[in-house]
Amino acid sequence: MTDDEFKILFPDPGQDIEFIEDAIDRDRVGECKLGAIMKNVWARRIKKTDVNGIHGTIFYELFWKKRYYPNKRDDDIER
């Protein structure tokens, strides 16, 4: 994911969690624009072992987990 794509999907400072349903919302990205972004992202797939860092997580169809991430930050979860 490019830096610009990342900023669109994770717009808030420190945000590293997003729920696809929230991103699809018309007030955010919208289905068409998100579809175009994700099409480009999937076309540039790389092996996890070749990634320099993973800076965000997108949850698909796991909207029920939103209660665990009220600030959409990975550190919301108590370890």
mmJSON file of the N, C-alpha and C atoms, coordinates in Angstrom:
{"data_MODEL":{"atom_site":{
"group_PDB":["ATOM","ATOM","ATOM","ATOM","ATOM","ATOM","ATOM","ATOM","ATOM","ATOM","ATOM","ATOM","ATOM","ATOM","ATOM","ATOM","ATOM","ATOM","ATOM","ATOM","ATOM","ATOM","ATOM","ATOM","ATOM","ATOM","ATOM","ATOM","ATOM","ATOM","ATOM","ATOM","ATOM","ATOM","ATOM","ATOM","ATOM","ATOM","ATOM","ATOM","ATOM","ATOM","ATOM","ATOM","ATOM","ATOM","ATOM","ATOM","ATOM","ATOM","ATOM","ATOM","ATOM","ATOM","ATOM","ATOM","ATOM","ATOM","ATOM","ATOM","ATOM","ATOM","ATOM","ATOM","ATOM","ATOM","ATOM","ATOM","ATOM","ATOM","ATOM","ATOM","ATOM","ATOM","ATOM","ATOM","ATOM","ATOM","ATOM","ATOM","ATOM","ATOM","ATOM","ATOM","ATOM","ATOM","ATOM","ATOM","ATOM","ATOM","ATOM","ATOM","ATOM","ATOM","ATOM","ATOM","ATOM","ATOM","ATOM","ATOM","ATOM","ATOM","ATOM","ATOM","ATOM","ATOM","ATOM","ATOM","ATOM","ATOM","ATOM","ATOM","ATOM","ATOM","ATOM","ATOM","ATOM","ATOM","ATOM","ATOM","ATOM","ATOM","ATOM","ATOM","ATOM","ATOM","ATOM","ATOM","ATOM","ATOM","ATOM","ATOM","ATOM","ATOM","ATOM","ATOM","ATOM","ATOM","ATOM","ATOM","ATOM","ATOM","ATOM","ATOM","ATOM","ATOM","ATOM","ATOM","ATOM","ATOM","ATOM","ATOM","ATOM","ATOM","ATOM","ATOM","ATOM","ATOM","ATOM","ATOM","ATOM","ATOM","ATOM","ATOM","ATOM","ATOM","ATOM","ATOM","ATOM","ATOM","ATOM","ATOM","ATOM","ATOM","ATOM","ATOM","ATOM","ATOM","ATOM","ATOM","ATOM","ATOM","ATOM","ATOM","ATOM","ATOM","ATOM","ATOM","ATOM","ATOM","ATOM","ATOM","ATOM","ATOM","ATOM","ATOM","ATOM","ATOM","ATOM","ATOM","ATOM","ATOM","ATOM","ATOM","ATOM","ATOM","ATOM","ATOM","ATOM","ATOM","ATOM","ATOM","ATOM","ATOM","ATOM","ATOM","ATOM","ATOM","ATOM","ATOM","ATOM","ATOM","ATOM","ATOM","ATOM","ATOM","ATOM","ATOM","ATOM","ATOM","ATOM","ATOM","ATOM","ATOM","ATOM","ATOM","ATOM"],
"id":[1,2,3,4,5,6,7,8,9,10,11,12,13,14,15,16,17,18,19,20,21,22,23,24,25,26,27,28,29,30,31,32,33,34,35,36,37,38,39,40,41,42,43,44,45,46,47,48,49,50,51,52,53,54,55,56,57,58,59,60,61,62,63,64,65,66,67,68,69,70,71,72,73,74,75,76,77,78,79,80,81,82,83,84,85,86,87,88,89,90,91,92,93,94,95,96,97,98,99,100,101,102,103,104,105,106,107,108,109,110,111,112,113,114,115,116,117,118,119,120,121,122,123,124,125,126,127,128,129,130,131,132,133,134,135,136,137,138,139,140,141,142,143,144,145,146,147,148,149,150,151,152,153,154,155,156,157,158,159,160,161,162,163,164,165,166,167,168,169,170,171,172,173,174,175,176,177,178,179,180,181,182,183,184,185,186,187,188,189,190,191,192,193,194,195,196,197,198,199,200,201,202,203,204,205,206,207,208,209,210,211,212,213,214,215,216,217,218,219,220,221,222,223,224,225,226,227,228,229,230,231,232,233,234,235,236,237],
"type_symbol":["N","C","C","N","C","C","N","C","C","N","C","C","N","C","C","N","C","C","N","C","C","N","C","C","N","C","C","N","C","C","N","C","C","N","C","C","N","C","C","N","C","C","N","C","C","N","C","C","N","C","C","N","C","C","N","C","C","N","C","C","N","C","C","N","C","C","N","C","C","N","C","C","N","C","C","N","C","C","N","C","C","N","C","C","N","C","C","N","C","C","N","C","C","N","C","C","N","C","C","N","C","C","N","C","C","N","C","C","N","C","C","N","C","C","N","C","C","N","C","C","N","C","C","N","C","C","N","C","C","N","C","C","N","C","C","N","C","C","N","C","C","N","C","C","N","C","C","N","C","C","N","C","C","N","C","C","N","C","C","N","C","C","N","C","C","N","C","C","N","C","C","N","C","C","N","C","C","N","C","C","N","C","C","N","C","C","N","C","C","N","C","C","N","C","C","N","C","C","N","C","C","N","C","C","N","C","C","N","C","C","N","C","C","N","C","C","N","C","C","N","C","C","N","C","C","N","C","C","N","C","C","N","C","C","N","C","C"],
"label_atom_id":["N","CA","C","N","CA","C","N","CA","C","N","CA","C","N","CA","C","N","CA","C","N","CA","C","N","CA","C","N","CA","C","N","CA","C","N","CA","C","N","CA","C","N","CA","C","N","CA","C","N","CA","C","N","CA","C","N","CA","C","N","CA","C","N","CA","C","N","CA","C","N","CA","C","N","CA","C","N","CA","C","N","CA","C","N","CA","C","N","CA","C","N","CA","C","N","CA","C","N","CA","C","N","CA","C","N","CA","C","N","CA","C","N","CA","C","N","CA","C","N","CA","C","N","CA","C","N","CA","C","N","CA","C","N","CA","C","N","CA","C","N","CA","C","N","CA","C","N","CA","C","N","CA","C","N","CA","C","N","CA","C","N","CA","C","N","CA","C","N","CA","C","N","CA","C","N","CA","C","N","CA","C","N","CA","C","N","CA","C","N","CA","C","N","CA","C","N","CA","C","N","CA","C","N","CA","C","N","CA","C","N","CA","C","N","CA","C","N","CA","C","N","CA","C","N","CA","C","N","CA","C","N","CA","C","N","CA","C","N","CA","C","N","CA","C","N","CA","C","N","CA","C","N","CA","C","N","CA","C","N","CA","C","N","CA","C","N","CA","C","N","CA","C","N","CA","C"],
"label_alt_id":[null,null,null,null,null,null,null,null,null,null,null,null,null,null,null,null,null,null,null,null,null,null,null,null,null,null,null,null,null,null,null,null,null,null,null,null,null,null,null,null,null,null,null,null,null,null,null,null,null,null,null,null,null,null,null,null,null,null,null,null,null,null,null,null,null,null,null,null,null,null,null,null,null,null,null,null,null,null,null,null,null,null,null,null,null,null,null,null,null,null,null,null,null,null,null,null,null,null,null,null,null,null,null,null,null,null,null,null,null,null,null,null,null,null,null,null,null,null,null,null,null,null,null,null,null,null,null,null,null,null,null,null,null,null,null,null,null,null,null,null,null,null,null,null,null,null,null,null,null,null,null,null,null,null,null,null,null,null,null,null,null,null,null,null,null,null,null,null,null,null,null,null,null,null,null,null,null,null,null,null,null,null,null,null,null,null,null,null,null,null,null,null,null,null,null,null,null,null,null,null,null,null,null,null,null,null,null,null,null,null,null,null,null,null,null,null,null,null,null,null,null,null,null,null,null,null,null,null,null,null,null,null,null,null,null,null,null],
"label_comp_id":["MET","MET","MET","THR","THR","THR","ASP","ASP","ASP","ASP","ASP","ASP","GLU","GLU","GLU","PHE","PHE","PHE","LYS","LYS","LYS","ILE","ILE","ILE","LEU","LEU","LEU","PHE","PHE","PHE","PRO","PRO","PRO","ASP","ASP","ASP","PRO","PRO","PRO","GLY","GLY","GLY","GLN","GLN","GLN","ASP","ASP","ASP","ILE","ILE","ILE","GLU","GLU","GLU","PHE","PHE","PHE","ILE","ILE","ILE","GLU","GLU","GLU","ASP","ASP","ASP","ALA","ALA","ALA","ILE","ILE","ILE","ASP","ASP","ASP","ARG","ARG","ARG","ASP","ASP","ASP","ARG","ARG","ARG","VAL","VAL","VAL","GLY","GLY","GLY","GLU","GLU","GLU","CYS","CYS","CYS","LYS","LYS","LYS","LEU","LEU","LEU","GLY","GLY","GLY","ALA","ALA","ALA","ILE","ILE","ILE","MET","MET","MET","LYS","LYS","LYS","ASN","ASN","ASN","VAL","VAL","VAL","TRP","TRP","TRP","ALA","ALA","ALA","ARG","ARG","ARG","ARG","ARG","ARG","ILE","ILE","ILE","LYS","LYS","LYS","LYS","LYS","LYS","THR","THR","THR","ASP","ASP","ASP","VAL","VAL","VAL","ASN","ASN","ASN","GLY","GLY","GLY","ILE","ILE","ILE","HIS","HIS","HIS","GLY","GLY","GLY","THR","THR","THR","ILE","ILE","ILE","PHE","PHE","PHE","TYR","TYR","TYR","GLU","GLU","GLU","LEU","LEU","LEU","PHE","PHE","PHE","TRP","TRP","TRP","LYS","LYS","LYS","LYS","LYS","LYS","ARG","ARG","ARG","TYR","TYR","TYR","TYR","TYR","TYR","PRO","PRO","PRO","ASN","ASN","ASN","LYS","LYS","LYS","ARG","ARG","ARG","ASP","ASP","ASP","ASP","ASP","ASP","ASP","ASP","ASP","ILE","ILE","ILE","GLU","GLU","GLU","ARG","ARG","ARG"],
"label_asym_id":["A","A","A","A","A","A","A","A","A","A","A","A","A","A","A","A","A","A","A","A","A","A","A","A","A","A","A","A","A","A","A","A","A","A","A","A","A","A","A","A","A","A","A","A","A","A","A","A","A","A","A","A","A","A","A","A","A","A","A","A","A","A","A","A","A","A","A","A","A","A","A","A","A","A","A","A","A","A","A","A","A","A","A","A","A","A","A","A","A","A","A","A","A","A","A","A","A","A","A","A","A","A","A","A","A","A","A","A","A","A","A","A","A","A","A","A","A","A","A","A","A","A","A","A","A","A","A","A","A","A","A","A","A","A","A","A","A","A","A","A","A","A","A","A","A","A","A","A","A","A","A","A","A","A","A","A","A","A","A","A","A","A","A","A","A","A","A","A","A","A","A","A","A","A","A","A","A","A","A","A","A","A","A","A","A","A","A","A","A","A","A","A","A","A","A","A","A","A","A","A","A","A","A","A","A","A","A","A","A","A","A","A","A","A","A","A","A","A","A","A","A","A","A","A","A","A","A","A","A","A","A","A","A","A","A","A","A"],
"label_entity_id":["1","1","1","1","1","1","1","1","1","1","1","1","1","1","1","1","1","1","1","1","1","1","1","1","1","1","1","1","1","1","1","1","1","1","1","1","1","1","1","1","1","1","1","1","1","1","1","1","1","1","1","1","1","1","1","1","1","1","1","1","1","1","1","1","1","1","1","1","1","1","1","1","1","1","1","1","1","1","1","1","1","1","1","1","1","1","1","1","1","1","1","1","1","1","1","1","1","1","1","1","1","1","1","1","1","1","1","1","1","1","1","1","1","1","1","1","1","1","1","1","1","1","1","1","1","1","1","1","1","1","1","1","1","1","1","1","1","1","1","1","1","1","1","1","1","1","1","1","1","1","1","1","1","1","1","1","1","1","1","1","1","1","1","1","1","1","1","1","1","1","1","1","1","1","1","1","1","1","1","1","1","1","1","1","1","1","1","1","1","1","1","1","1","1","1","1","1","1","1","1","1","1","1","1","1","1","1","1","1","1","1","1","1","1","1","1","1","1","1","1","1","1","1","1","1","1","1","1","1","1","1","1","1","1","1","1","1"],
"label_seq_id":[1,1,1,2,2,2,3,3,3,4,4,4,5,5,5,6,6,6,7,7,7,8,8,8,9,9,9,10,10,10,11,11,11,12,12,12,13,13,13,14,14,14,15,15,15,16,16,16,17,17,17,18,18,18,19,19,19,20,20,20,21,21,21,22,22,22,23,23,23,24,24,24,25,25,25,26,26,26,27,27,27,28,28,28,29,29,29,30,30,30,31,31,31,32,32,32,33,33,33,34,34,34,35,35,35,36,36,36,37,37,37,38,38,38,39,39,39,40,40,40,41,41,41,42,42,42,43,43,43,44,44,44,45,45,45,46,46,46,47,47,47,48,48,48,49,49,49,50,50,50,51,51,51,52,52,52,53,53,53,54,54,54,55,55,55,56,56,56,57,57,57,58,58,58,59,59,59,60,60,60,61,61,61,62,62,62,63,63,63,64,64,64,65,65,65,66,66,66,67,67,67,68,68,68,69,69,69,70,70,70,71,71,71,72,72,72,73,73,73,74,74,74,75,75,75,76,76,76,77,77,77,78,78,78,79,79,79],
"pdbx_PDB_ins_code":[null,null,null,null,null,null,null,null,null,null,null,null,null,null,null,null,null,null,null,null,null,null,null,null,null,null,null,null,null,null,null,null,null,null,null,null,null,null,null,null,null,null,null,null,null,null,null,null,null,null,null,null,null,null,null,null,null,null,null,null,null,null,null,null,null,null,null,null,null,null,null,null,null,null,null,null,null,null,null,null,null,null,null,null,null,null,null,null,null,null,null,null,null,null,null,null,null,null,null,null,null,null,null,null,null,null,null,null,null,null,null,null,null,null,null,null,null,null,null,null,null,null,null,null,null,null,null,null,null,null,null,null,null,null,null,null,null,null,null,null,null,null,null,null,null,null,null,null,null,null,null,null,null,null,null,null,null,null,null,null,null,null,null,null,null,null,null,null,null,null,null,null,null,null,null,null,null,null,null,null,null,null,null,null,null,null,null,null,null,null,null,null,null,null,null,null,null,null,null,null,null,null,null,null,null,null,null,null,null,null,null,null,null,null,null,null,null,null,null,null,null,null,null,null,null,null,null,null,null,null,null,null,null,null,null,null,null],
"Cartn_x":[0.848,0.0,0.901,0.58,1.369,1.039,1.871,1.611,0.275,-0.02,-1.279,-2.478,-2.385,-3.475,-3.657,-2.544,-2.599,-3.315,-2.989,-3.608,-5.11,-5.547,-6.979,-7.677,-7.071,-7.697,-7.527,-6.467,-6.186,-5.969,-7.04,-6.887,-6.5,-6.767,-6.516,-5.091,-4.495,-3.14,-3.091,-2.143,-1.982,-2.91,-3.847,-4.791,-4.073,-4.243,-3.663,-4.665,-5.93,-7.013,-8.11,-8.679,-9.84,-10.761,-12.04,-13.066,-13.574,-13.59,-13.923,-15.283,-16.223,-17.55,-17.469,-16.561,-16.387,-15.767,-14.806,-14.151,-15.115,-15.998,-16.962,-17.976,-18.239,-19.215,-18.966,-20.045,-19.925,-19.274,-19.432,-18.813,-17.31,-16.816,-15.375,-14.804,-14.659,-14.01,-15.039,-16.033,-17.03,-16.622,-17.62,-17.379,-16.556,-16.846,-16.12,-14.642,-14.39,-12.996,-12.226,-12.866,-12.207,-11.918,-12.871,-12.66,-11.46,-11.317,-10.179,-8.861,-8.872,-7.659,-7.276,-8.247,-7.937,-7.554,-8.108,-7.704,-6.218,-5.771,-4.347,-3.497,-3.983,-3.235,-3.061,-4.143,-4.071,-3.194,-3.1,-2.248,-0.76,-0.445,0.952,1.27,0.63,0.832,2.301,2.733,4.075,3.98,4.977,4.994,5.184,4.516,4.614,6.067,6.855,8.255,9.093,8.592,9.313,8.882,7.911,7.403,8.367,8.656,9.528,8.798,7.521,6.736,5.258,4.461,3.014,2.509,1.916,1.557,0.064,-0.735,-2.171,-2.861,-4.066,-4.874,-6.266,-6.76,-8.118,-8.924,-9.996,-10.888,-12.008,-12.23,-13.306,-14.375,-15.606,-16.757,-16.562,-15.818,-15.606,-15.997,-17.093,-17.537,-17.749,-18.091,-18.319,-17.065,-15.888,-14.641,-14.423,-15.261,-15.085,-15.113,-15.85,-15.933,-14.579,-13.699,-12.367,-11.382,-11.745,-10.859,-11.585,-11.948,-12.723,-11.985,-10.677,-9.875,-9.223,-9.575,-9.015,-7.485,-6.996,-5.555,-5.3,-4.27,-3.941,-3.689,-3.164,-2.87,-4.125,-5.317,-6.565,-6.757,-6.269,-6.406,-5.416,-5.899,-4.995,-4.236,-2.975,-2.138,-1.869],
"Cartn_y":[-1.167,0.0,1.24,2.153,3.386,4.248,5.238,6.158,6.881,7.301,7.999,7.084,5.83,4.868,4.62,4.509,4.288,5.45,6.673,7.852,7.911,7.389,7.355,6.324,5.17,4.109,4.299,4.932,5.167,6.67,7.465,8.919,9.621,9.007,9.686,9.451,10.452,10.275,9.087,8.211,7.037,5.884,6.078,5.014,3.896,2.658,1.513,0.361,0.65,-0.318,0.342,-0.397,0.087,-1.083,-0.774,-1.761,-1.419,-2.397,-2.155,-1.471,-1.818,-1.193,0.313,0.728,2.155,2.864,2.24,2.849,2.953,1.972,1.978,3.107,3.513,4.569,5.753,6.284,7.395,8.639,8.808,9.967,9.8,8.6,8.333,8.182,6.975,6.717,6.43,5.633,5.232,3.942,3.212,1.876,1.915,2.832,2.886,3.233,4.288,4.705,3.641,3.068,2.017,0.803,0.457,-0.665,-0.434,0.789,1.12,1.038,1.544,1.487,0.04,-0.752,-2.14,-2.972,-2.674,-3.37,-3.145,-1.91,-1.602,-2.277,-2.263,-2.889,-4.378,-5.071,-6.517,-6.843,-5.935,-6.169,-6.098,-5.493,-5.357,-6.278,-7.403,-8.318,-8.709,-8.809,-9.302,-10.3,-11.14,-12.131,-11.428,-11.935,-11.351,-11.309,-12.309,-12.352,-11.254,-10.686,-9.627,-8.223,-8.13,-6.838,-6.239,-4.953,-4.27,-3.922,-3.742,-3.417,-3.447,-3.854,-3.817,-2.748,-1.714,-0.542,-0.392,-1.299,-1.195,-2.519,-2.656,-3.848,-3.421,-4.066,-3.842,-5.088,-4.901,-6.013,-6.079,-7.274,-7.53,-8.374,-7.864,-8.586,-9.009,-8.228,-8.476,-7.232,-6.613,-5.369,-5.499,-6.688,-6.913,-6.657,-6.688,-6.426,-4.936,-4.113,-2.673,-2.239,-2.928,-2.558,-2.692,-3.514,-3.693,-2.606,-1.86,-0.838,0.508,1.094,2.343,3.511,3.486,4.56,4.133,2.924,2.352,2.315,1.898,1.735,0.353,-0.28,-1.63,-1.666,-0.593,-0.592,-0.388,-0.308,-0.29,-1.619,-2.695,-4.025,-4.151,-4.571,-4.806,-6.09,-6.047,-7.231,-7.973],
"Cartn_z":[0.0,0.0,0.0,-0.873,-0.912,0.311,0.563,1.678,1.492,0.261,-0.002,0.235,-0.209,0.021,1.516,2.216,3.668,4.362,3.967,4.582,4.334,3.201,2.9,3.782,3.941,4.732,6.23,6.647,8.069,8.263,8.222,8.159,9.461,10.587,11.86,12.358,13.01,13.558,14.517,14.327,15.177,14.863,13.943,13.596,12.857,13.339,12.644,12.526,12.828,12.677,11.853,10.902,10.161,9.884,9.848,9.518,8.132,7.257,5.861,5.736,6.617,6.57,6.82,7.697,7.957,6.758,6.135,4.973,3.792,3.635,2.529,2.688,3.909,4.172,3.239,2.669,1.713,2.316,3.603,4.249,4.403,4.161,4.26,2.853,2.399,1.116,0.029,0.353,-0.635,-1.318,-1.758,-2.325,-3.611,-4.508,-5.791,-5.598,-4.835,-4.61,-3.833,-2.806,-2.036,-2.913,-3.775,-4.694,-5.599,-6.103,-6.964,-6.191,-4.963,-4.132,-3.868,-3.433,-3.074,-4.295,-5.451,-6.68,-6.935,-6.759,-6.932,-5.864,-4.638,-3.541,-3.804,-4.152,-4.396,-5.604,-6.564,-7.738,-7.379,-6.24,-5.802,-4.628,-4.562,-3.431,-3.298,-2.052,-1.767,-0.613,-0.52,0.554,1.894,2.904,4.235,4.718,4.364,4.787,4.124,3.027,2.325,2.752,3.652,4.102,5.126,4.982,5.937,7.222,7.164,8.344,8.019,8.969,8.802,9.756,9.193,9.98,10.209,9.658,9.847,9.575,10.126,9.952,9.5,8.444,7.97,8.31,9.052,9.384,8.353,7.805,6.85,7.529,7.517,8.051,9.51,10.258,11.681,12.476,12.047,12.648,14.158,14.63,16.063,16.889,16.261,16.989,17.258,16.664,16.803,18.271,19.09,20.513,21.216,20.659,21.251,20.814,19.784,19.226,19.16,20.291,20.27,19.62,19.639,19.034,17.729,17.27,16.047,16.087,17.258,17.447,18.018,17.535,17.996,19.496,20.048,21.48,22.342,21.728,22.493,23.226,22.636,23.225,24.38,25.519,26.64,26.378,26.589,26.324,27.592],
"occupancy":[1.0,1.0,1.0,1.0,1.0,1.0,1.0,1.0,1.0,1.0,1.0,1.0,1.0,1.0,1.0,1.0,1.0,1.0,1.0,1.0,1.0,1.0,1.0,1.0,1.0,1.0,1.0,1.0,1.0,1.0,1.0,1.0,1.0,1.0,1.0,1.0,1.0,1.0,1.0,1.0,1.0,1.0,1.0,1.0,1.0,1.0,1.0,1.0,1.0,1.0,1.0,1.0,1.0,1.0,1.0,1.0,1.0,1.0,1.0,1.0,1.0,1.0,1.0,1.0,1.0,1.0,1.0,1.0,1.0,1.0,1.0,1.0,1.0,1.0,1.0,1.0,1.0,1.0,1.0,1.0,1.0,1.0,1.0,1.0,1.0,1.0,1.0,1.0,1.0,1.0,1.0,1.0,1.0,1.0,1.0,1.0,1.0,1.0,1.0,1.0,1.0,1.0,1.0,1.0,1.0,1.0,1.0,1.0,1.0,1.0,1.0,1.0,1.0,1.0,1.0,1.0,1.0,1.0,1.0,1.0,1.0,1.0,1.0,1.0,1.0,1.0,1.0,1.0,1.0,1.0,1.0,1.0,1.0,1.0,1.0,1.0,1.0,1.0,1.0,1.0,1.0,1.0,1.0,1.0,1.0,1.0,1.0,1.0,1.0,1.0,1.0,1.0,1.0,1.0,1.0,1.0,1.0,1.0,1.0,1.0,1.0,1.0,1.0,1.0,1.0,1.0,1.0,1.0,1.0,1.0,1.0,1.0,1.0,1.0,1.0,1.0,1.0,1.0,1.0,1.0,1.0,1.0,1.0,1.0,1.0,1.0,1.0,1.0,1.0,1.0,1.0,1.0,1.0,1.0,1.0,1.0,1.0,1.0,1.0,1.0,1.0,1.0,1.0,1.0,1.0,1.0,1.0,1.0,1.0,1.0,1.0,1.0,1.0,1.0,1.0,1.0,1.0,1.0,1.0,1.0,1.0,1.0,1.0,1.0,1.0,1.0,1.0,1.0,1.0,1.0,1.0,1.0,1.0,1.0,1.0,1.0,1.0],
"B_iso_or_equiv":[0.0,0.0,0.0,0.0,0.0,0.0,0.0,0.0,0.0,0.0,0.0,0.0,0.0,0.0,0.0,0.0,0.0,0.0,0.0,0.0,0.0,0.0,0.0,0.0,0.0,0.0,0.0,0.0,0.0,0.0,0.0,0.0,0.0,0.0,0.0,0.0,0.0,0.0,0.0,0.0,0.0,0.0,0.0,0.0,0.0,0.0,0.0,0.0,0.0,0.0,0.0,0.0,0.0,0.0,0.0,0.0,0.0,0.0,0.0,0.0,0.0,0.0,0.0,0.0,0.0,0.0,0.0,0.0,0.0,0.0,0.0,0.0,0.0,0.0,0.0,0.0,0.0,0.0,0.0,0.0,0.0,0.0,0.0,0.0,0.0,0.0,0.0,0.0,0.0,0.0,0.0,0.0,0.0,0.0,0.0,0.0,0.0,0.0,0.0,0.0,0.0,0.0,0.0,0.0,0.0,0.0,0.0,0.0,0.0,0.0,0.0,0.0,0.0,0.0,0.0,0.0,0.0,0.0,0.0,0.0,0.0,0.0,0.0,0.0,0.0,0.0,0.0,0.0,0.0,0.0,0.0,0.0,0.0,0.0,0.0,0.0,0.0,0.0,0.0,0.0,0.0,0.0,0.0,0.0,0.0,0.0,0.0,0.0,0.0,0.0,0.0,0.0,0.0,0.0,0.0,0.0,0.0,0.0,0.0,0.0,0.0,0.0,0.0,0.0,0.0,0.0,0.0,0.0,0.0,0.0,0.0,0.0,0.0,0.0,0.0,0.0,0.0,0.0,0.0,0.0,0.0,0.0,0.0,0.0,0.0,0.0,0.0,0.0,0.0,0.0,0.0,0.0,0.0,0.0,0.0,0.0,0.0,0.0,0.0,0.0,0.0,0.0,0.0,0.0,0.0,0.0,0.0,0.0,0.0,0.0,0.0,0.0,0.0,0.0,0.0,0.0,0.0,0.0,0.0,0.0,0.0,0.0,0.0,0.0,0.0,0.0,0.0,0.0,0.0,0.0,0.0,0.0,0.0,0.0,0.0,0.0,0.0],
"pdbx_formal_charge":[null,null,null,null,null,null,null,null,null,null,null,null,null,null,null,null,null,null,null,null,null,null,null,null,null,null,null,null,null,null,null,null,null,null,null,null,null,null,null,null,null,null,null,null,null,null,null,null,null,null,null,null,null,null,null,null,null,null,null,null,null,null,null,null,null,null,null,null,null,null,null,null,null,null,null,null,null,null,null,null,null,null,null,null,null,null,null,null,null,null,null,null,null,null,null,null,null,null,null,null,null,null,null,null,null,null,null,null,null,null,null,null,null,null,null,null,null,null,null,null,null,null,null,null,null,null,null,null,null,null,null,null,null,null,null,null,null,null,null,null,null,null,null,null,null,null,null,null,null,null,null,null,null,null,null,null,null,null,null,null,null,null,null,null,null,null,null,null,null,null,null,null,null,null,null,null,null,null,null,null,null,null,null,null,null,null,null,null,null,null,null,null,null,null,null,null,null,null,null,null,null,null,null,null,null,null,null,null,null,null,null,null,null,null,null,null,null,null,null,null,null,null,null,null,null,null,null,null,null,null,null,null,null,null,null,null,null],
"auth_seq_id":[1,1,1,2,2,2,3,3,3,4,4,4,5,5,5,6,6,6,7,7,7,8,8,8,9,9,9,10,10,10,11,11,11,12,12,12,13,13,13,14,14,14,15,15,15,16,16,16,17,17,17,18,18,18,19,19,19,20,20,20,21,21,21,22,22,22,23,23,23,24,24,24,25,25,25,26,26,26,27,27,27,28,28,28,29,29,29,30,30,30,31,31,31,32,32,32,33,33,33,34,34,34,35,35,35,36,36,36,37,37,37,38,38,38,39,39,39,40,40,40,41,41,41,42,42,42,43,43,43,44,44,44,45,45,45,46,46,46,47,47,47,48,48,48,49,49,49,50,50,50,51,51,51,52,52,52,53,53,53,54,54,54,55,55,55,56,56,56,57,57,57,58,58,58,59,59,59,60,60,60,61,61,61,62,62,62,63,63,63,64,64,64,65,65,65,66,66,66,67,67,67,68,68,68,69,69,69,70,70,70,71,71,71,72,72,72,73,73,73,74,74,74,75,75,75,76,76,76,77,77,77,78,78,78,79,79,79],
"auth_comp_id":["MET","MET","MET","THR","THR","THR","ASP","ASP","ASP","ASP","ASP","ASP","GLU","GLU","GLU","PHE","PHE","PHE","LYS","LYS","LYS","ILE","ILE","ILE","LEU","LEU","LEU","PHE","PHE","PHE","PRO","PRO","PRO","ASP","ASP","ASP","PRO","PRO","PRO","GLY","GLY","GLY","GLN","GLN","GLN","ASP","ASP","ASP","ILE","ILE","ILE","GLU","GLU","GLU","PHE","PHE","PHE","ILE","ILE","ILE","GLU","GLU","GLU","ASP","ASP","ASP","ALA","ALA","ALA","ILE","ILE","ILE","ASP","ASP","ASP","ARG","ARG","ARG","ASP","ASP","ASP","ARG","ARG","ARG","VAL","VAL","VAL","GLY","GLY","GLY","GLU","GLU","GLU","CYS","CYS","CYS","LYS","LYS","LYS","LEU","LEU","LEU","GLY","GLY","GLY","ALA","ALA","ALA","ILE","ILE","ILE","MET","MET","MET","LYS","LYS","LYS","ASN","ASN","ASN","VAL","VAL","VAL","TRP","TRP","TRP","ALA","ALA","ALA","ARG","ARG","ARG","ARG","ARG","ARG","ILE","ILE","ILE","LYS","LYS","LYS","LYS","LYS","LYS","THR","THR","THR","ASP","ASP","ASP","VAL","VAL","VAL","ASN","ASN","ASN","GLY","GLY","GLY","ILE","ILE","ILE","HIS","HIS","HIS","GLY","GLY","GLY","THR","THR","THR","ILE","ILE","ILE","PHE","PHE","PHE","TYR","TYR","TYR","GLU","GLU","GLU","LEU","LEU","LEU","PHE","PHE","PHE","TRP","TRP","TRP","LYS","LYS","LYS","LYS","LYS","LYS","ARG","ARG","ARG","TYR","TYR","TYR","TYR","TYR","TYR","PRO","PRO","PRO","ASN","ASN","ASN","LYS","LYS","LYS","ARG","ARG","ARG","ASP","ASP","ASP","ASP","ASP","ASP","ASP","ASP","ASP","ILE","ILE","ILE","GLU","GLU","GLU","ARG","ARG","ARG"],
"auth_asym_id":["A","A","A","A","A","A","A","A","A","A","A","A","A","A","A","A","A","A","A","A","A","A","A","A","A","A","A","A","A","A","A","A","A","A","A","A","A","A","A","A","A","A","A","A","A","A","A","A","A","A","A","A","A","A","A","A","A","A","A","A","A","A","A","A","A","A","A","A","A","A","A","A","A","A","A","A","A","A","A","A","A","A","A","A","A","A","A","A","A","A","A","A","A","A","A","A","A","A","A","A","A","A","A","A","A","A","A","A","A","A","A","A","A","A","A","A","A","A","A","A","A","A","A","A","A","A","A","A","A","A","A","A","A","A","A","A","A","A","A","A","A","A","A","A","A","A","A","A","A","A","A","A","A","A","A","A","A","A","A","A","A","A","A","A","A","A","A","A","A","A","A","A","A","A","A","A","A","A","A","A","A","A","A","A","A","A","A","A","A","A","A","A","A","A","A","A","A","A","A","A","A","A","A","A","A","A","A","A","A","A","A","A","A","A","A","A","A","A","A","A","A","A","A","A","A","A","A","A","A","A","A","A","A","A","A","A","A"],
"auth_atom_id":["N","CA","C","N","CA","C","N","CA","C","N","CA","C","N","CA","C","N","CA","C","N","CA","C","N","CA","C","N","CA","C","N","CA","C","N","CA","C","N","CA","C","N","CA","C","N","CA","C","N","CA","C","N","CA","C","N","CA","C","N","CA","C","N","CA","C","N","CA","C","N","CA","C","N","CA","C","N","CA","C","N","CA","C","N","CA","C","N","CA","C","N","CA","C","N","CA","C","N","CA","C","N","CA","C","N","CA","C","N","CA","C","N","CA","C","N","CA","C","N","CA","C","N","CA","C","N","CA","C","N","CA","C","N","CA","C","N","CA","C","N","CA","C","N","CA","C","N","CA","C","N","CA","C","N","CA","C","N","CA","C","N","CA","C","N","CA","C","N","CA","C","N","CA","C","N","CA","C","N","CA","C","N","CA","C","N","CA","C","N","CA","C","N","CA","C","N","CA","C","N","CA","C","N","CA","C","N","CA","C","N","CA","C","N","CA","C","N","CA","C","N","CA","C","N","CA","C","N","CA","C","N","CA","C","N","CA","C","N","CA","C","N","CA","C","N","CA","C","N","CA","C","N","CA","C","N","CA","C","N","CA","C","N","CA","C","N","CA","C","N","CA","C","N","CA","C"],
"pdbx_PDB_model_num":[1,1,1,1,1,1,1,1,1,1,1,1,1,1,1,1,1,1,1,1,1,1,1,1,1,1,1,1,1,1,1,1,1,1,1,1,1,1,1,1,1,1,1,1,1,1,1,1,1,1,1,1,1,1,1,1,1,1,1,1,1,1,1,1,1,1,1,1,1,1,1,1,1,1,1,1,1,1,1,1,1,1,1,1,1,1,1,1,1,1,1,1,1,1,1,1,1,1,1,1,1,1,1,1,1,1,1,1,1,1,1,1,1,1,1,1,1,1,1,1,1,1,1,1,1,1,1,1,1,1,1,1,1,1,1,1,1,1,1,1,1,1,1,1,1,1,1,1,1,1,1,1,1,1,1,1,1,1,1,1,1,1,1,1,1,1,1,1,1,1,1,1,1,1,1,1,1,1,1,1,1,1,1,1,1,1,1,1,1,1,1,1,1,1,1,1,1,1,1,1,1,1,1,1,1,1,1,1,1,1,1,1,1,1,1,1,1,1,1,1,1,1,1,1,1,1,1,1,1,1,1,1,1,1,1,1,1]
}}}
